[in-house]
Every structure is written in C-alpha cells, then in structure tokens.
C-alpha cells in the first residue's frame, strides 16, 4: 500500500517528480480571485505545494491568505521567493489536523493527490473549515488515469454525489481556461457551505 505522507511528498519535490506543478499560478484560480473585491476574507490553499496561487493572491492584496502543505520543501522554496509573507499564515501539517475558519478555500491539485478512500473525509473537513456561506472553489480532474495515482481521477457525476449532501453546488462545468495539456479534462467548480 502506498503511504502518501510528508516523506513521500518531500521526496517528490526533491527528485523533481512534480507533474502536477505547472510552474505558475493557474488561470482558473487567478480569474476567480480577480473577481473578489473584499480582500479581508480568510482564504486557505490546502496542499498548496509551491503555492504560486498563494503568492499571486498575496501580491493582489489579500490580507489573510493561508498556505497549508504537508511537505517542507515547497514551503521553503515559497519563502525564498516571498520573504515578506507572514509566517503566521503558513501551516506545515496534515490537512485533516488543521484547525481554522475560512470564507474561501481554493482547490488546486490537492483533491486528486488524496487516495479516493479519503474523499468523504475531505468533504467533511472542508465543511468544518468553511464559515457559513463560505465557498470551496477550484478545479477537479474530469478523467480517469491509466496508472496508479497520485493523481487520482474522477468524473462529474461522482463529484456531485460526493459534494451535494453537504454543499450547494453553484457551478460544476467544463473548465474553459485550463492549460493546454489539461484542456477538456478539468471541471471548474464553486460549492457553497450553506446547508446545516
């Protein structure tokens, strides 16, 4: 059985086996962030990796942008690029152990890094971390992979079954602004924590 712990992910970064890392902030996330006028909201990027989206959000003036990742290596690289980023907003820990309250959580290649047996726990934890009315926004793979993950794939129908009991699904549609290599194989979604 594959153990996807801190050592696994740090080793992937150290050996350059980071196929999920496109080397810059992704357009779907950037364009969503550009629409947000209130820069005071609490934002979490779980499984942020090299955290290009965190960097851009911080530079765009968001005041409370939280970076969470299991692995130390990408956090170290992020701090080298962003020495002024507040240390109190960096969390090197297991997502499922994290405590906090957020208005927005951004999903970018974190869900697909978790083994599928953790997906229900992911939904439960996201619901706990989000304030009432808070949103979980991001991109999910809309395809299966012909190898053992990570990444682990999925499809729209399965995601609807997974999320609908706990969230209002505002949007779950083909992502029109994916990078070329992922075009046609991603869904952009917006979920709202509005159910009790």
Secondary structure as UniProt FT lines:
FT   HELIX           6..14
FT   TURN            15..16
FT   TURN            19..20
FT   HELIX           27..34
FT   TURN            39..40
FT   STRAND          42..46
FT   TURN            49..50
FT   HELIX           52..59
FT   TURN            60..61
FT   STRAND          64..69
FT   HELIX           72..81
FT   TURN            83..84
FT   HELIX           87..89
FT   STRAND          90..92
FT   HELIX           95..97
FT   STRAND          102..108
FT   HELIX           111..113
FT   HELIX           116..118
FT   HELIX           119..129
FT   STRAND          130..141
FT   HELIX           156..164
FT   TURN            165..166
FT   STRAND          168..174
FT   TURN            176..177
FT   HELIX           180..182
FT   TURN            183..184
FT   STRAND          186..192
//
